[in-house]
Amino acid sequence: MGKKYYQEDIECAPREEISKWQSEGLVRSVRNAYENSEYYRGKMEERGVKPSDVKGVEDIHKLPFVSKEDLREAYPYGLLCRPLSECVRIQSTSGTTGRRVIAFYTQHDIDAWEECCARAIVAAGGTRDDVVQVSYGYGLFTGGAGLNGGSHKLGSLTLPMSSGSTERQIQFMQDLGTTILCCTPSYAAYLGETVSEKGLKGTIKLKAGIFGAEAWSEEMRRDIEEKLGIKAYDIYGLTELEGPGVGYECEEQRGMHICEDQFIAEIIDPNTGETMPDGEKGELVFTSLNKEAFPMIRYRTRDICVLSHEKCSCGRTHVRMAKPMGRSDDMLIIKGVNVFPSQIETVLINNGYSPNYQLVVDRVNNADTLDINVEMNQEMFSDTLSEISARERALVGALKGFLGIYARVHLVSPKSIERSEGKAKRVIDKRKLY
Ligand code: DLL
């Protein structure tokens, strides 16, 4: 039996102690940003705040927000707060539009990040006796490096697979007895599909998976758990803050514990910037407490989420975040109704379809249209055309009933939608092409 926590004194610390760390960390971080980055200093001066105005967490609202646009504007060194000679690494986001975001790390920053990832692995039942297969992409993306580092810190045998080469992934799982798989949920679903089609479930020893980097539904979780015979845990994070490990699920799986010794989490109303109370849905905002090279002060993630300070029976005291529904930029507005791709995923899986789908949004005669391509399984594929049309109509009805939107549904042949090895691209928004 391994330890239940990686750092019990931190993960289960009393609230008063957490608040004390947060106040001290905030003061330190604000000073670091103000004194070492002209860009941060400019933003604070514009808002009329000085480091001496921030004495503790209660003063956080005085500080200006930092947005993705700020990061782009300050690229590459504007927010850097340590000389390059003290930095040991960069990582970068997978952004497809505009400039990439680059984050810098000192060795201290890397250590703190890897500790968060080690906590996540232990929370998923990991011990030094586990074999951890890291199938997130390695390179600039933080997924591979983060979980790799966490697994090392814990002392587990680490398989630095990176993503792709599905056959080889399964071969290693079999040959080396992988017990914990780390990858994106869409890649886990693909691996699960392959394992179950080939009848290999009995030949692998997986017990848990740590999946994140994109929004995924509870239905998708059950699908993956079933196909791989595991318990699937969610993990959250973003490059700007460190990478994976900002939040992670424990065995209770009722939200992800945010590493509150490293970050202050707030929920704000995305329109007004006002802080919202526990339990209300809004945009997640983070402030780093200990980052040296690249501190983030009130960073607006655009992720839509809910926080809960309710006591968790796992013993951890850090605040929990619900599964993010997706980024506000991924939210589709279809004839005035807000829909996230993950909600459509829920309807599809509940109606017996696989999580292989694509959404095509367009504007025709000034009205938004949504087309959903969904894969049939082999069995459905052999149905008659009229049976397939009836299935399509049933799915249109289910979507309308559940989400209140009208979408055209096209059932497509098995395996015709490209599988993802990293973050899945589920939405094609043709409106952005005009
Ligand atoms: O995706 C870091 C990561 C790697 C997290 C591996 C978990 C596992 P970025 O590429 O900077 O970093 O993308 C960050 O991905 O703002 C969310 O919109 C989304 N995201 C990350 N984790 C989750 C999750 C990594 N568990 C952006 N659920 C974030 C939903 C997630 N969305």
Residues whose N, C-alpha, C, O or C-beta is under 5 A from the ligand:
A	BS01	DLL	T93 S94 T142 G143 F211 G212 A213 E214 A215 W216 D234 I235 Y236 G237 L238 T239 G243 P244 T301 D303 P324 R327
